[in-house]
Amino acid sequence: MALTKYNFNSFDVTPVASRGLAFDADADGFTTATPGAMTLIKTNTLSSAATSISFVNGTSDVVLDGTYNTYLFKFINIHPENDDVFFEFNGSDDTSSHSYDITKTTTLFAAEHNEGDSVAQLAYSAGDDLAQATGYQRLFNGVGNDNDGSCVGELFLFSPANTTFVKHFIARIPGHRHSSAAHDSYVAGYFNTTAAITALDFKMSGGDIDAGTIKMYGLAK
Amino acid sequence: MALSKVNFNSINATPTASKFVTFNSDADGLAAGDVGGALTLISTQTASSSSSLSFTSEIDSTYKEYVFKIINVHPSAGTSATFQVGFRDGSTAFDASKTSTNFEAYHSESDDTAFQYLGDDDQANATGYQILALQSGSSADDSLSGYLHLFEPASTTFVKHFMFRGNGVHVAVQKDQYCAGYCNTTSAIDGVDFKFSSGNIDSGVIKMYGVS
């Protein structure tokens, strides 16, 4: 059977580079339209407890390279196995057999208010930052493992493939603290390396991540 | 040579305004859909001397995260009006119990500054509307803009987290305000209502997006 293939210029619209073919506003013709600038790359939803959730360039559909200048990670109801643990992350510059040990300098401050109304504060958390250290960076201090307890939020990673500059990240992680408190955590810092960051790893400081979803997006250049 | 152009109704897909021509989920046909966009506009509400702006449909399990963009909301009342949000958890009232934090950085036009926790604007397991921002209507050009994220509102396992950041003007003071917390319920949140503590929302736009 002969096939008729429609080419780019077969459609009744003026082609525009890097745009998509869309129905027009009245749905009675074609137009060109700009695709969304925020692309979902990978969703990692735990079906059972796991020691960590990793996003490795070139693995399981993950793209973490120069395709995008900004990557965004969304955390949906991250729930720990153990009570009062840190939700934390690290990066890797390896191209295989990834170890997560990039040197970082960071800040962390948080607001907190408990259900009993006896704690209401905004403070820098000197114990939760890093100064040229290779350990995991805390994102949330003291996640509770009550059945309905969890933390959420987002983390931006900028230009991970850049080999000239250090690699910056900023995060905001609100959540339910083990002490029955609302806790709003702000983290920023940089991987102090000019090597490309090729993977990120998220975990709890003790025990597993019992449940949760982490989504990874690329923001168009 | 005569050219044969394919028209919109020559494609084996139901035309839908402002959608793309995509392969379907099995990649064995065509459909109208979104391409490369993880942020989907669900609803836009525009205030016109409105007592509140409510979003009472399409907040469900379709998305794990909803984002509300608040654009130039302007109150009818004077300087005492605060901008607030309420969450609905099964009844008709926006009274889900909340525990929350609230802080601000401010800088006045006369060069006063502060960075402080707002103890009067947080909640400890209270059902009242949550103050998002102190807001002034004293000048015609005063307004507030910002965003509110609501995470997994349809979950019946976890509390429902939200986080807000907004920038506004309050009596010639620029205020960068941060609020976060959780609705302390395992019931689904199915409605969100924005209003000022007194008077109307004279003007402004709030848009609701779903994050794929």
Interface residues (C-beta under 8 A of the other chain):
Chain A: Y6 S10 F11 D12 G20 L21 A22 F23 D24 A25 D26 A27 D28 G29 F30 A33 P35 G36 A37 M38 T39 L40 K74 I76 N77 H79 A111 E112 H113 N114 E115 G116 D117 A120 Q121 L122 N147 D148 G149 S150 C151 V152 G153 E154 R172 P174 G175 H176 S180 A181 A182 H183 D184 A211 T213 K215 Y217
Chain B: S4 K5 V6 N7 F8 P15 T16 A17 S18 K19 F20 V21 A32 D34 V35 G36 G37 A38 L39 K64 E65 T99 S100 T101 N102 F103 F115 Q116 Y117 G119 D122 Q123 A124 N125 H149 F151 E152 S155 T157 F158 V159 H161 F162 M163 Y178 A180 G181 Y182 N184 T186 V211 S212
